Amino acid sequence: MTQPLIGVYPGTFDPVTNGHMDIIVRSTRVVDQLIVAIAGNDGKGPLFPVEERVAMLEDEIASITNGDGSKIKVMSFDILLMDFVGSVGASVILRGLRAVSDFEYEFQMAGMNARLNPKVETVFLMASDRNQFISSRFVKEIGRLGGDIGHFVPPRIKTRLTERFAREREG
Ligand code: ADP
C-alpha cells in the first residue's frame, strides 16, 4: 500500500479567516492528511495566544467536517518549519497565494525551504475570488475600528474579535 500523502499548511492564523478556511478545504483535496500548523508566539506579536488560535481553528474545522475531522489536524509549532514538517512525516507544504504582494515573500520562503529539504514540495493554492483579498491583519484593523468583519471571518471568530475589541476599548 502506498503511504498517505501528508501536507502541512503553516501560518499564524491570528485569527483564522474565510481565506484560510477556503485554502484548508482545497488542501484536503490535494493531500490525504492535512496538518494545519500554527506558528507560536513569534515576532509578529499575535493578538491571540497560540492555544486560543488552535482552539478557534479546531472549532471551525469541526463545523466543516461534521465531526469527522480525522483528515485534518491542528497543531502548534515553535521550531523550524522544515523540522516540523519532517517530524510529522509530511512531504508537502501548502500555502495560499493572494495577490502579487504575497508572491515575493512566498517565493523566497519556498526557495529557502527547498534548500533546507529538497524532498519537500511547496504547493500554492488560490482561494475563490470572494475570499482572495482577505487578510488577518486587515480584519483586525477593521474590527478594532468597529467595522463589519462578518464578510471576512466565520461567525464565531467575529464574536470573539468583537468581544476582544470591546474589552480593549473598556481598557
Ligand atoms: P503569515 O502569517 O505567513 O503571513 P497567515 O497566517 O495569515 O500568513 O496565512 C497563512 C497562509 O495562508 C499564507 O500562505 C497566506 O498567503 C495564506 N492566506 C491567508 N489569507 C489568504 C487568502 N485570503 N487567500 C489565499 N491565501 C491566504
Backbone and ligand atoms as CSV (ligand in chain L), in Angstrom:
chain,resi,resn,atom,element,x,y,z
A,1,MET,N,N,0.838,-1.203,0.000
A,1,MET,CA,C,0.000,0.000,0.000
A,1,MET,C,C,0.873,1.252,0.000
A,2,THR,N,N,0.448,2.242,-0.772
A,2,THR,CA,C,1.246,3.474,-0.784
A,2,THR,C,C,1.014,4.273,0.493
A,3,GLN,N,N,2.041,5.032,0.862
A,3,GLN,CA,C,1.964,5.871,2.071
A,3,GLN,C,C,0.946,6.985,1.854
A,4,PRO,N,N,0.191,7.359,2.888
A,4,PRO,CA,C,-0.694,8.517,2.716
A,4,PRO,C,C,0.136,9.792,2.524
A,5,LEU,N,N,-0.352,10.670,1.676
A,5,LEU,CA,C,0.347,11.931,1.434
A,5,LEU,C,C,-0.046,12.935,2.522
A,6,ILE,N,N,0.946,13.312,3.326
A,6,ILE,CA,C,0.674,14.238,4.434
A,6,ILE,C,C,1.150,15.637,4.063
A,7,GLY,N,N,0.284,16.628,4.251
A,7,GLY,CA,C,0.630,18.013,3.949
A,7,GLY,C,C,0.524,18.888,5.184
A,8,VAL,N,N,1.373,19.905,5.234
A,8,VAL,CA,C,1.337,20.871,6.343
A,8,VAL,C,C,0.951,22.235,5.776
A,9,TYR,N,N,-0.061,22.845,6.373
A,9,TYR,CA,C,-0.449,24.211,5.993
A,9,TYR,C,C,-0.062,25.135,7.158
A,10,PRO,N,N,1.094,25.794,7.038
A,10,PRO,CA,C,1.562,26.604,8.167
A,10,PRO,C,C,1.118,28.060,8.061
A,11,GLY,N,N,1.003,28.699,9.206
A,11,GLY,CA,C,0.668,30.118,9.212
A,11,GLY,C,C,0.506,30.619,10.628
A,12,THR,N,N,0.120,31.864,10.718
A,12,THR,CA,C,-0.065,32.468,12.035
A,12,THR,C,C,-1.522,32.316,12.478
A,13,PHE,N,N,-2.444,32.425,11.535
A,13,PHE,CA,C,-3.874,32.258,11.798
A,13,PHE,C,C,-4.331,33.101,12.992
A,14,ASP,N,N,-4.060,34.382,12.907
A,14,ASP,CA,C,-4.314,35.286,14.044
A,14,ASP,C,C,-5.304,36.371,13.658
A,15,PRO,N,N,-6.574,36.102,13.542
A,15,PRO,CA,C,-7.249,34.814,13.685
A,15,PRO,C,C,-7.500,34.185,12.320
A,16,VAL,N,N,-8.080,32.963,12.360
A,16,VAL,CA,C,-8.429,32.284,11.107
A,16,VAL,C,C,-9.506,33.095,10.376
A,17,THR,N,N,-9.370,33.185,9.042
A,17,THR,CA,C,-10.321,33.952,8.221
A,17,THR,C,C,-11.008,33.018,7.216
A,18,ASN,N,N,-11.976,33.562,6.485
A,18,ASN,CA,C,-12.609,32.777,5.411
A,18,ASN,C,C,-11.584,32.403,4.339
A,19,GLY,N,N,-10.549,33.227,4.190
A,19,GLY,CA,C,-9.484,32.927,3.224
A,19,GLY,C,C,-8.734,31.670,3.638
A,20,HIS,N,N,-8.363,31.580,4.919
A,20,HIS,CA,C,-7.678,30.383,5.420
A,20,HIS,C,C,-8.576,29.146,5.268
A,21,MET,N,N,-9.870,29.296,5.625
A,21,MET,CA,C,-10.779,28.141,5.564
A,21,MET,C,C,-10.921,27.649,4.127
A,22,ASP,N,N,-10.934,28.581,3.196
A,22,ASP,CA,C,-11.016,28.250,1.780
A,22,ASP,C,C,-9.799,27.400,1.377
A,23,ILE,N,N,-8.609,27.839,1.820
A,23,ILE,CA,C,-7.378,27.099,1.484
A,23,ILE,C,C,-7.364,25.723,2.170
A,24,ILE,N,N,-7.887,25.654,3.393
A,24,ILE,CA,C,-7.929,24.367,4.114
A,24,ILE,C,C,-8.788,23.353,3.339
A,25,VAL,N,N,-9.961,23.800,2.898
A,25,VAL,CA,C,-10.849,22.893,2.156
A,25,VAL,C,C,-10.173,22.428,0.863
A,26,ARG,N,N,-9.561,23.367,0.158
A,26,ARG,CA,C,-8.870,22.992,-1.085
A,26,ARG,C,C,-7.707,22.040,-0.808
A,27,SER,N,N,-6.985,22.289,0.290
A,27,SER,CA,C,-5.829,21.447,0.625
A,27,SER,C,C,-6.237,19.998,0.846
A,28,THR,N,N,-7.423,19.799,1.441
A,28,THR,CA,C,-7.851,18.420,1.716
A,28,THR,C,C,-8.126,17.661,0.415
A,29,ARG,N,N,-8.271,18.388,-0.682
A,29,ARG,CA,C,-8.467,17.709,-1.975
A,29,ARG,C,C,-7.127,17.319,-2.598
A,30,VAL,N,N,-6.052,17.871,-2.040
A,30,VAL,CA,C,-4.719,17.648,-2.611
A,30,VAL,C,C,-3.959,16.564,-1.831
A,31,VAL,N,N,-4.143,16.553,-0.501
A,31,VAL,CA,C,-3.396,15.588,0.326
A,31,VAL,C,C,-4.360,14.635,1.028
A,32,ASP,N,N,-3.825,13.519,1.534
A,32,ASP,CA,C,-4.674,12.567,2.260
A,32,ASP,C,C,-4.912,13.037,3.681
A,33,GLN,N,N,-3.868,13.636,4.257
A,33,GLN,CA,C,-3.961,14.108,5.644
A,33,GLN,C,C,-3.393,15.498,5.718
A,34,LEU,N,N,-4.141,16.411,6.345
A,34,LEU,CA,C,-3.686,17.799,6.413
A,34,LEU,C,C,-3.417,18.186,7.864
A,35,ILE,N,N,-2.242,18.765,8.079
A,35,ILE,CA,C,-1.936,19.301,9.403
A,35,ILE,C,C,-1.870,20.823,9.280
A,36,VAL,N,N,-2.796,21.491,9.937
A,36,VAL,CA,C,-2.760,22.949,9.961
A,36,VAL,C,C,-1.831,23.314,11.115
A,37,ALA,N,N,-0.716,23.947,10.773
A,37,ALA,CA,C,0.347,24.170,11.763
A,37,ALA,C,C,0.404,25.648,12.136
A,38,ILE,N,N,0.116,25.924,13.387
A,38,ILE,CA,C,0.039,27.314,13.839
A,38,ILE,C,C,1.360,27.715,14.485
A,39,ALA,N,N,1.973,28.730,13.920
A,39,ALA,CA,C,3.249,29.208,14.455
A,39,ALA,C,C,3.007,29.841,15.819
A,40,GLY,N,N,3.850,29.489,16.773
A,40,GLY,CA,C,3.722,30.003,18.144
A,40,GLY,C,C,3.905,31.507,18.192
A,41,ASN,N,N,4.081,31.983,19.380
A,41,ASN,CA,C,4.141,33.435,19.561
A,41,ASN,C,C,5.417,34.012,18.974
A,42,ASP,N,N,5.356,34.325,17.702
A,42,ASP,CA,C,6.546,34.818,17.010
A,42,ASP,C,C,6.672,36.338,17.125
A,43,GLY,N,N,7.605,36.868,16.366
A,43,GLY,CA,C,7.919,38.285,16.455
A,43,GLY,C,C,6.782,39.206,16.033
A,44,LYS,N,N,5.742,38.643,15.381
A,44,LYS,CA,C,4.659,39.490,14.891
A,44,LYS,C,C,3.744,39.997,15.998
A,45,GLY,N,N,3.924,39.455,17.216
A,45,GLY,CA,C,3.074,39.888,18.318
A,45,GLY,C,C,1.612,39.605,18.051
A,46,PRO,N,N,1.236,38.312,18.029
A,46,PRO,CA,C,-0.140,37.966,17.694
A,46,PRO,C,C,-1.157,38.503,18.703
A,47,LEU,N,N,-2.378,38.720,18.227
A,47,LEU,CA,C,-3.461,39.201,19.083
A,47,LEU,C,C,-3.917,38.086,20.024
A,48,PHE,N,N,-4.008,36.866,19.496
A,48,PHE,CA,C,-4.466,35.729,20.297
A,48,PHE,C,C,-3.296,34.804,20.608
A,49,PRO,N,N,-3.181,34.342,21.864
A,49,PRO,CA,C,-2.131,33.371,22.170
A,49,PRO,C,C,-2.340,32.093,21.364
A,50,VAL,N,N,-1.275,31.351,21.187
A,50,VAL,CA,C,-1.328,30.204,20.283
A,50,VAL,C,C,-2.402,29.179,20.690
A,51,GLU,N,N,-2.594,28.969,21.994
A,51,GLU,CA,C,-3.593,27.974,22.439
A,51,GLU,C,C,-4.995,28.392,21.978
A,52,GLU,N,N,-5.244,29.691,22.010
A,52,GLU,CA,C,-6.554,30.187,21.592
A,52,GLU,C,C,-6.729,30.053,20.081
A,53,ARG,N,N,-5.637,30.304,19.344
A,53,ARG,CA,C,-5.706,30.167,17.880
A,53,ARG,C,C,-5.957,28.704,17.492
A,54,VAL,N,N,-5.328,27.790,18.231
A,54,VAL,CA,C,-5.552,26.356,17.978
A,54,VAL,C,C,-7.024,26.028,18.241
A,55,ALA,N,N,-7.544,26.478,19.390
A,55,ALA,CA,C,-8.934,26.167,19.752
A,55,ALA,C,C,-9.912,26.736,18.728
A,56,MET,N,N,-9.656,27.959,18.272
A,56,MET,CA,C,-10.555,28.583,17.298
A,56,MET,C,C,-10.576,27.789,15.992
A,57,LEU,N,N,-9.381,27.389,15.555
A,57,LEU,CA,C,-9.300,26.627,14.301
A,57,LEU,C,C,-9.956,25.259,14.424
A,58,GLU,N,N,-9.763,24.622,15.586
A,58,GLU,CA,C,-10.386,23.303,15.791
A,58,GLU,C,C,-11.901,23.418,15.703
A,59,ASP,N,N,-12.460,24.461,16.303
A,59,ASP,CA,C,-13.915,24.671,16.245
A,59,ASP,C,C,-14.390,24.843,14.811
A,60,GLU,N,N,-13.663,25.672,14.053
A,60,GLU,CA,C,-14.085,25.932,12.669
A,60,GLU,C,C,-13.966,24.681,11.810
A,61,ILE,N,N,-12.916,23.912,12.038
A,61,ILE,CA,C,-12.729,22.693,11.253
A,61,ILE,C,C,-13.819,21.680,11.601
A,62,ALA,N,N,-14.156,21.588,12.901
A,62,ALA,CA,C,-15.232,20.667,13.312
A,62,ALA,C,C,-16.529,21.031,12.595
A,63,SER,N,N,-16.756,22.322,12.379
A,63,SER,CA,C,-18.022,22.715,11.756
A,63,SER,C,C,-18.056,22.429,10.251
A,64,ILE,N,N,-16.902,22.302,9.614
A,64,ILE,CA,C,-16.948,21.970,8.177
A,64,ILE,C,C,-16.807,20.462,7.919
A,65,THR,N,N,-16.393,19.714,8.933
A,65,THR,CA,C,-16.193,18.280,8.708
A,65,THR,C,C,-17.295,17.442,9.349
A,66,ASN,N,N,-18.311,18.103,9.925
A,66,ASN,CA,C,-19.414,17.397,10.583
A,66,ASN,C,C,-18.916,16.389,11.616
A,67,GLY,N,N,-17.930,16.788,12.351
A,67,GLY,CA,C,-17.439,15.913,13.415
A,67,GLY,C,C,-16.382,14.916,12.954
A,68,ASP,N,N,-16.334,14.632,11.639
A,68,ASP,CA,C,-15.312,13.688,11.183
A,68,ASP,C,C,-14.079,14.465,10.723
A,69,GLY,N,N,-13.315,14.902,11.700
A,69,GLY,CA,C,-12.154,15.720,11.378
A,69,GLY,C,C,-10.890,14.903,11.225
A,70,SER,N,N,-11.050,13.574,11.002
A,70,SER,CA,C,-9.869,12.704,11.014
A,70,SER,C,C,-8.852,13.074,9.933
A,71,LYS,N,N,-9.312,13.750,8.902
A,71,LYS,CA,C,-8.418,14.092,7.807
A,71,LYS,C,C,-7.601,15.363,8.090
A,72,ILE,N,N,-8.106,16.155,9.032
A,72,ILE,CA,C,-7.444,17.436,9.330
A,72,ILE,C,C,-7.085,17.504,10.813
A,73,LYS,N,N,-5.854,17.895,11.078
A,73,LYS,CA,C,-5.397,18.009,12.460
A,73,LYS,C,C,-4.827,19.414,12.652
A,74,VAL,N,N,-5.019,19.983,13.819
A,74,VAL,CA,C,-4.442,21.300,14.102
A,74,VAL,C,C,-3.334,21.113,15.131
A,75,MET,N,N,-2.172,21.669,14.848
A,75,MET,CA,C,-1.056,21.562,15.794
A,75,MET,C,C,-0.366,22.912,15.870
A,76,SER,N,N,0.307,23.175,16.981
A,76,SER,CA,C,1.129,24.388,17.019
A,76,SER,C,C,2.588,23.971,16.928
A,77,PHE,N,N,3.425,24.892,16.488
A,77,PHE,CA,C,4.857,24.559,16.410
A,77,PHE,C,C,5.704,25.782,16.689
A,78,ASP,N,N,6.884,25.494,17.239
A,78,ASP,CA,C,7.775,26.573,17.656
A,78,ASP,C,C,9.179,26.354,17.138
A,79,ILE,N,N,9.299,25.417,16.187
A,79,ILE,CA,C,10.616,25.079,15.661
A,79,ILE,C,C,10.683,25.467,14.193
A,80,LEU,N,N,11.817,25.247,13.590
A,80,LEU,CA,C,11.959,25.496,12.163
A,80,LEU,C,C,10.887,24.709,11.402
A,81,LEU,N,N,10.212,25.394,10.468
A,81,LEU,CA,C,9.109,24.732,9.741
A,81,LEU,C,C,9.554,23.400,9.131
A,82,MET,N,N,10.728,23.388,8.510
A,82,MET,CA,C,11.180,22.157,7.849
A,82,MET,C,C,11.401,21.033,8.857
A,83,ASP,N,N,11.826,21.373,10.075
A,83,ASP,CA,C,11.980,20.346,11.106
A,83,ASP,C,C,10.613,19.817,11.527
A,84,PHE,N,N,9.651,20.741,11.630
A,84,PHE,CA,C,8.301,20.323,11.987
A,84,PHE,C,C,7.731,19.395,10.913
A,85,VAL,N,N,7.901,19.799,9.654
A,85,VAL,CA,C,7.396,19.012,8.519
A,85,VAL,C,C,7.979,17.588,8.584
A,86,GLY,N,N,9.276,17.497,8.859
A,86,GLY,CA,C,9.934,16.189,8.971
A,86,GLY,C,C,9.384,15.390,10.144
A,87,SER,N,N,9.136,16.075,11.259
A,87,SER,CA,C,8.716,15.366,12.473
A,87,SER,C,C,7.327,14.748,12.328
A,88,VAL,N,N,6.491,15.298,11.429
A,88,VAL,CA,C,5.158,14.716,11.249
A,88,VAL,C,C,5.076,13.836,9.991
A,89,GLY,N,N,6.202,13.657,9.343
A,89,GLY,CA,C,6.249,12.777,8.169
A,89,GLY,C,C,5.568,13.359,6.936
A,90,ALA,N,N,5.521,14.691,6.857
A,90,ALA,CA,C,4.859,15.322,5.701
A,90,ALA,C,C,5.833,15.479,4.538
A,91,SER,N,N,5.275,15.507,3.325
A,91,SER,CA,C,6.153,15.717,2.168
A,91,SER,C,C,5.716,16.919,1.330
A,92,VAL,N,N,4.649,17.590,1.787
A,92,VAL,CA,C,4.149,18.754,1.050
A,92,VAL,C,C,3.840,19.878,2.024
A,93,ILE,N,N,4.214,21.108,1.630
A,93,ILE,CA,C,3.798,22.302,2.378
A,93,ILE,C,C,2.758,23.003,1.512
A,94,LEU,N,N,1.642,23.363,2.105
A,94,LEU,CA,C,0.610,24.082,1.349
A,94,LEU,C,C,0.610,25.534,1.788
A,95,ARG,N,N,0.543,26.417,0.831
A,95,ARG,CA,C,0.453,27.845,1.148
A,95,ARG,C,C,-0.607,28.458,0.257
A,96,GLY,N,N,-1.222,29.519,0.754
A,96,GLY,CA,C,-2.196,30.229,-0.069
A,96,GLY,C,C,-1.491,31.378,-0.756
A,97,LEU,N,N,-1.953,31.700,-1.950
A,97,LEU,CA,C,-1.385,32.865,-2.654
A,97,LEU,C,C,-2.484,33.873,-2.876
A,98,ARG,N,N,-2.261,35.063,-2.365
A,98,ARG,CA,C,-3.206,36.138,-2.646
A,98,ARG,C,C,-2.673,36.893,-3.853
A,99,ALA,N,N,-2.630,38.187,-3.757
A,99,ALA,CA,C,-2.232,38.966,-4.928
A,99,ALA,C,C,-0.718,38.967,-5.086
A,100,VAL,N,N,-0.244,39.807,-5.959
A,100,VAL,CA,C,1.179,39.921,-6.257
A,100,VAL,C,C,1.996,40.164,-4.975
A,101,SER,N,N,1.363,40.853,-4.024
A,101,SER,CA,C,2.073,41.226,-2.796
A,101,SER,C,C,2.601,40.010,-2.041
A,102,ASP,N,N,1.885,38.878,-2.094
A,102,ASP,CA,C,2.344,37.672,-1.399
A,102,ASP,C,C,3.499,37.002,-2.126
A,103,PHE,N,N,3.589,37.267,-3.418
A,103,PHE,CA,C,4.444,36.431,-4.247
A,103,PHE,C,C,5.909,36.442,-3.823
A,104,GLU,N,N,6.456,37.626,-3.607
A,104,GLU,CA,C,7.885,37.708,-3.325
A,104,GLU,C,C,8.262,36.979,-2.038
A,105,TYR,N,N,7.461,37.216,-0.999
A,105,TYR,CA,C,7.704,36.571,0.291
A,105,TYR,C,C,7.593,35.050,0.161
A,106,GLU,N,N,6.519,34.613,-0.499
A,106,GLU,CA,C,6.282,33.169,-0.651
A,106,GLU,C,C,7.370,32.535,-1.519
A,107,PHE,N,N,7.789,33.253,-2.542
A,107,PHE,CA,C,8.823,32.783,-3.465
A,107,PHE,C,C,10.130,32.552,-2.702
A,108,GLN,N,N,10.479,33.529,-1.863
A,108,GLN,CA,C,11.720,33.396,-1.089
A,108,GLN,C,C,11.616,32.262,-0.082
A,109,MET,N,N,10.484,32.191,0.586
A,109,MET,CA,C,10.335,31.163,1.604
A,109,MET,C,C,10.379,29.767,0.971
A,110,ALA,N,N,9.643,29.592,-0.132
A,110,ALA,CA,C,9.631,28.279,-0.791
A,110,ALA,C,C,11.030,27.912,-1.272
A,111,GLY,N,N,11.744,28.894,-1.803
A,111,GLY,CA,C,13.094,28.643,-2.311
A,111,GLY,C,C,14.045,28.237,-1.206
A,112,MET,N,N,13.975,28.946,-0.093
A,112,MET,CA,C,14.888,28.629,1.009
A,112,MET,C,C,14.522,27.311,1.665
A,113,ASN,N,N,13.223,27.049,1.801
A,113,ASN,CA,C,12.801,25.764,2.363
A,113,ASN,C,C,13.230,24.602,1.468
A,114,ALA,N,N,13.202,24.836,0.162
A,114,ALA,CA,C,13.607,23.783,-0.779
A,114,ALA,C,C,15.083,23.436,-0.593
A,115,ARG,N,N,15.876,24.442,-0.239
A,115,ARG,CA,C,17.290,24.182,0.040
A,115,ARG,C,C,17.466,23.378,1.318
A,116,LEU,N,N,16.623,23.711,2.314
A,116,LEU,CA,C,16.741,23.029,3.599
A,116,LEU,C,C,16.320,21.566,3.478
A,117,ASN,N,N,15.308,21.300,2.662
A,117,ASN,CA,C,14.897,19.910,2.432
A,117,ASN,C,C,14.300,19.773,1.034
A,118,PRO,N,N,15.123,19.371,0.067
A,118,PRO,CA,C,14.677,19.298,-1.337
A,118,PRO,C,C,13.597,18.256,-1.587
A,119,LYS,N,N,13.354,17.386,-0.603
A,119,LYS,CA,C,12.342,16.338,-0.813
A,119,LYS,C,C,10.930,16.829,-0.535
A,120,VAL,N,N,10.832,18.009,0.077
A,120,VAL,CA,C,9.506,18.553,0.404
A,120,VAL,C,C,9.116,19.600,-0.637
A,121,GLU,N,N,7.932,19.440,-1.215
A,121,GLU,CA,C,7.455,20.401,-2.223
A,121,GLU,C,C,6.513,21.406,-1.583
A,122,THR,N,N,6.608,22.671,-2.012
A,122,THR,CA,C,5.613,23.658,-1.592
A,122,THR,C,C,4.582,23.793,-2.709
A,123,VAL,N,N,3.326,23.674,-2.340
A,123,VAL,CA,C,2.228,23.768,-3.313
A,123,VAL,C,C,1.408,25.010,-2.985
A,124,PHE,N,N,1.158,25.834,-3.985
A,124,PHE,CA,C,0.391,27.066,-3.763
A,124,PHE,C,C,-1.031,26.898,-4.258
A,125,LEU,N,N,-1.959,27.374,-3.449
A,125,LEU,CA,C,-3.369,27.304,-3.824
A,125,LEU,C,C,-3.966,28.704,-3.778
A,126,MET,N,N,-4.975,28.930,-4.603
A,126,MET,CA,C,-5.658,30.223,-4.592
A,126,MET,C,C,-7.053,30.052,-4.027
A,127,ALA,N,N,-7.457,31.004,-3.204
A,127,ALA,CA,C,-8.826,30.958,-2.677
A,127,ALA,C,C,-9.786,31.413,-3.773
A,128,SER,N,N,-11.084,31.203,-3.565
A,128,SER,CA,C,-12.072,31.687,-4.537
A,128,SER,C,C,-12.028,33.212,-4.545
A,129,ASP,N,N,-12.523,33.827,-5.614
A,129,ASP,CA,C,-12.307,35.274,-5.745
A,129,ASP,C,C,-12.902,36.071,-4.584
A,130,ARG,N,N,-13.995,35.591,-3.990
A,130,ARG,CA,C,-14.581,36.368,-2.880
A,130,ARG,C,C,-13.725,36.322,-1.607
A,131,ASN,N,N,-12.828,35.342,-1.519
A,131,ASN,CA,C,-12.004,35.230,-0.308
A,131,ASN,C,C,-10.548,35.629,-0.509
A,132,GLN,N,N,-10.210,35.920,-1.760
A,132,GLN,CA,C,-8.797,36.104,-2.087
A,132,GLN,C,C,-8.103,37.272,-1.395
A,133,PHE,N,N,-8.838,38.324,-1.195
A,133,PHE,CA,C,-8.195,39.549,-0.698
A,133,PHE,C,C,-8.153,39.611,0.827
A,134,ILE,N,N,-8.746,38.624,1.500
A,134,ILE,CA,C,-8.883,38.718,2.966
A,134,ILE,C,C,-7.548,38.484,3.669
A,135,SER,N,N,-7.221,39.331,4.621
A,135,SER,CA,C,-6.033,39.081,5.433
A,135,SER,C,C,-6.357,39.308,6.903
A,136,SER,N,N,-5.735,38.499,7.766
A,136,SER,CA,C,-5.964,38.622,9.211
A,136,SER,C,C,-5.639,40.032,9.670
A,137,ARG,N,N,-4.597,40.590,9.087
A,137,ARG,CA,C,-4.153,41.911,9.512
A,137,ARG,C,C,-5.255,42.967,9.322
A,138,PHE,N,N,-5.871,42.970,8.135
A,138,PHE,CA,C,-6.910,43.971,7.882
A,138,PHE,C,C,-8.194,43.664,8.634
A,139,VAL,N,N,-8.461,42.373,8.835
A,139,VAL,CA,C,-9.624,42.007,9.651
A,139,VAL,C,C,-9.479,42.640,11.035
A,140,LYS,N,N,-8.268,42.556,11.588
A,140,LYS,CA,C,-8.047,43.123,12.924
A,140,LYS,C,C,-8.172,44.641,12.901
A,141,GLU,N,N,-7.633,45.262,11.859
A,141,GLU,CA,C,-7.704,46.728,11.783
A,141,GLU,C,C,-9.150,47.202,11.655
A,142,ILE,N,N,-9.900,46.518,10.780
A,142,ILE,CA,C,-11.304,46.914,10.564
A,142,ILE,C,C,-12.112,46.671,11.850
A,143,GLY,N,N,-11.882,45.503,12.455
A,143,GLY,CA,C,-12.606,45.154,13.677
A,143,GLY,C,C,-12.318,46.126,14.812
A,144,ARG,N,N,-11.083,46.492,14.938
A,144,ARG,CA,C,-10.678,47.391,16.023
A,144,ARG,C,C,-11.372,48.748,15.893
A,145,LEU,N,N,-11.617,49.145,14.637
A,145,LEU,CA,C,-12.256,50.437,14.396
A,145,LEU,C,C,-13.777,50.317,14.287
A,146,GLY,N,N,-14.300,49.138,14.628
A,146,GLY,CA,C,-15.747,48.970,14.690
A,146,GLY,C,C,-16.419,48.635,13.363
A,147,GLY,N,N,-15.637,48.291,12.331
A,147,GLY,CA,C,-16.224,47.926,11.031
A,147,GLY,C,C,-16.802,46.514,11.060
A,148,ASP,N,N,-17.615,46.200,10.045
A,148,ASP,CA,C,-18.256,44.878,9.989
A,148,ASP,C,C,-17.303,43.850,9.381
A,149,ILE,N,N,-16.863,42.915,10.205
A,149,ILE,CA,C,-15.909,41.908,9.726
A,149,ILE,C,C,-16.609,40.596,9.357
A,150,GLY,N,N,-17.941,40.634,9.403
A,150,GLY,CA,C,-18.735,39.427,9.135
A,150,GLY,C,C,-18.551,38.849,7.741
A,151,HIS,N,N,-18.053,39.662,6.806
A,151,HIS,CA,C,-17.834,39.141,5.451
A,151,HIS,C,C,-16.530,38.353,5.350
A,152,PHE,N,N,-15.684,38.528,6.333
A,152,PHE,CA,C,-14.310,38.033,6.196
A,152,PHE,C,C,-13.950,36.849,7.098
A,153,VAL,N,N,-14.702,36.691,8.186
A,153,VAL,CA,C,-14.376,35.610,9.141
A,153,VAL,C,C,-15.640,34.826,9.478
A,154,PRO,N,N,-15.488,33.562,9.915
A,154,PRO,CA,C,-16.655,32.793,10.337
A,154,PRO,C,C,-17.331,33.470,11.547
A,155,PRO,N,N,-18.655,33.235,11.727
A,155,PRO,CA,C,-19.411,33.929,12.778
A,155,PRO,C,C,-18.788,33.847,14.183
A,156,ARG,N,N,-18.305,32.651,14.581
A,156,ARG,CA,C,-17.727,32.530,15.930
A,156,ARG,C,C,-16.487,33.394,16.098
A,157,ILE,N,N,-15.721,33.527,15.020
A,157,ILE,CA,C,-14.494,34.330,15.083
A,157,ILE,C,C,-14.875,35.809,15.179
A,158,LYS,N,N,-15.934,36.169,14.452
A,158,LYS,CA,C,-16.414,37.552,14.529
A,158,LYS,C,C,-16.783,37.887,15.982
A,159,THR,N,N,-17.515,36.967,16.626
A,159,THR,CA,C,-17.924,37.198,18.014
A,159,THR,C,C,-16.699,37.361,18.920
A,160,ARG,N,N,-15.742,36.466,18.784
A,160,ARG,CA,C,-14.522,36.537,19.608
A,160,ARG,C,C,-13.801,37.864,19.439
A,161,LEU,N,N,-13.674,38.266,18.161
A,161,LEU,CA,C,-12.954,39.512,17.878
A,161,LEU,C,C,-13.715,40.708,18.432
A,162,THR,N,N,-15.029,40.697,18.245
A,162,THR,CA,C,-15.841,41.817,18.722
A,162,THR,C,C,-15.708,41.944,20.238
A,163,GLU,N,N,-15.763,40.792,20.934
A,163,GLU,CA,C,-15.622,40.816,22.407
A,163,GLU,C,C,-14.248,41.335,22.799
A,164,ARG,N,N,-13.262,40.853,22.077
A,164,ARG,CA,C,-11.885,41.222,22.372
A,164,ARG,C,C,-11.667,42.742,22.236
A,165,PHE,N,N,-12.198,43.310,21.146
A,165,PHE,CA,C,-12.010,44.744,20.922
A,165,PHE,C,C,-12.848,45.573,21.887
A,166,ALA,N,N,-13.994,45.041,22.283
A,166,ALA,CA,C,-14.822,45.756,23.266
A,166,ALA,C,C,-14.051,45.847,24.582
A,167,ARG,N,N,-13.391,44.740,24.963
A,167,ARG,CA,C,-12.593,44.733,26.199
A,167,ARG,C,C,-11.459,45.734,26.110
A,168,GLU,N,N,-10.831,45.764,24.911
A,168,GLU,CA,C,-9.719,46.709,24.706
A,168,GLU,C,C,-10.185,48.144,24.898
A,169,ARG,N,N,-11.382,48.428,24.352
A,169,ARG,CA,C,-11.912,49.808,24.440
A,169,ARG,C,C,-12.224,50.189,25.869
A,170,GLU,N,N,-12.707,49.159,26.647
A,170,GLU,CA,C,-13.021,49.437,28.051
A,170,GLU,C,C,-11.743,49.681,28.853
A,171,GLY,N,N,-10.619,49.231,28.235
A,171,GLY,CA,C,-9.309,49.484,28.817
A,171,GLY,C,C,-9.003,48.564,29.942
L,1,ADP,P1,P,1.614,34.504,7.513
L,1,ADP,O1,O,1.486,34.508,8.982
L,1,ADP,O2,O,2.544,33.501,6.947
L,1,ADP,O3,O,1.746,35.861,6.910
L,1,ADP,P2,P,-1.127,33.746,7.545
L,1,ADP,O4,O,-1.045,33.022,8.785
L,1,ADP,O5,O,-2.032,34.939,7.518
L,1,ADP,O6,O,0.250,34.083,6.914
L,1,ADP,O7,O,-1.594,32.779,6.395
L,1,ADP,C1,C,-1.015,31.524,6.170
L,1,ADP,C2,C,-1.085,31.211,4.722
L,1,ADP,O8,O,-2.397,31.413,4.251
L,1,ADP,C3,C,-0.185,32.064,3.829
L,1,ADP,O9,O,0.299,31.240,2.791
L,1,ADP,C4,C,-1.110,33.089,3.265
L,1,ADP,O10,O,-0.674,33.542,1.989
L,1,ADP,C5,C,-2.367,32.270,3.125
L,1,ADP,N1,N,-3.561,33.097,3.105
L,1,ADP,C6,C,-4.023,33.902,4.079
L,1,ADP,N2,N,-5.153,34.532,3.692
L,1,ADP,C7,C,-5.406,34.097,2.419
L,1,ADP,C8,C,-6.437,34.367,1.457
L,1,ADP,N3,N,-7.403,35.249,1.699
L,1,ADP,N4,N,-6.365,33.745,0.255
L,1,ADP,C9,C,-5.364,32.878,-0.012
L,1,ADP,N5,N,-4.370,32.581,0.854
L,1,ADP,C10,C,-4.391,33.172,2.049
